[in-house]
Amino acid sequence: MKFYPEGKNPQLSKQFETVDDIKDAMVRGEVLESKVLLCDREHNLHVDLGAVRGIIPRVEGAVGIDDGSVRDIALISKVNKSVCFTVLGFQKDIYNNSLAILSRRAVQLRCINEFLSGLTEGDIIDARVTHLEKFGAFIDIGAGINALIPIDMLSVSRISHPCERLTEGQNIKVVLRKKEPGKMTFSLKELLGTWQENASQFAQGETVTGIVRSIEDYGVFVELTPNLAGLAEPQNNLYAGQQVAVYVKSVLPSKMKIKLVVVEAFKETAPPAELTYYTDAEHIDFWQYSPSESSKQIYTDFNE
């Protein structure tokens, strides 16, 4: 069974008209989703199922809450966000109203056992960006289970912070780069095209837009796409993140270089570019970024 990031599948969000409908979903072991309305003082999560209110008890809020390996902030941060769960049963509150008792933890355990445990290096899955830190992007890889994309695996073009490439809440595709006991590391750059695939969008003599990524004594690195940067001649008064217009002076596949000239600089800081994926496969064994005629070979072998 394939599991998706929370909020990815709108068909899981249901409003039930009767308690019996919810009981039927419980008998079927159906995975449901709803937005969290409240995280109470005991860190139980409250959701609206339509016919009744549902409560995810703190220990059922996530795998790892019970042993302390996951902190309560992981529950607090779910308010107004979709979470997945199954129905465990029912009980009465102090006002004799029926409450549905739910478990997000149960869905996460199913996701681990039925989906994530079967993944191998090179598998491509759907993910959602949940949080950005200087060292990388945290992603939901299924049922609210988090993994990391290190910053150097977000693209070939170097960035100083993941917010230059991604936004929180963004749906993306990722490839499993490394699988270890209790830990998975993912990558994005192998899905964003080779040097040749990206360079084929540009021709000598064209003037195009780009983003300044770094400024060195010998020139300015300008990103043309997330997996392609060219070197422009030195110019004063530029800064990282700035949008620029550049003239394509030459495209050199054998040296894997694009030479540029900055024509105009704009005051705007560029937002993250829309991602273009160059594969629709569900698995890749090998990815070679560099052109075959280049003396420098850059690749990822997922079988190593």
Secondary structure, 3 states (H helix, E strand, C coil): CCCCCCCCCHHHECCECCHHHHHHHHHHCCCEEEEEEEECCCCCEEEECECCEEEECHHHCCCCCCCCCCCCHHHHCCECCEEEEEEEEEEECCCCCEEEEEEHHHHHHHHHHHCHHHCCCCEEEEEEEEEEECCEEEEECCCCCEEEEEHHHCCCCCCCCHHHCCCCCCEEEEEEEEEECCEEEEECHHHCCCHHHHHCCCCCCCEEEEEEEEEECCEEEEEEECCEEEEECCCCCCCCCEEEEEEEEEEECCCCEEEEEEEEEEEEECCCCCCCCCCCCCECCEEECCCCCCCCCCEEECCC
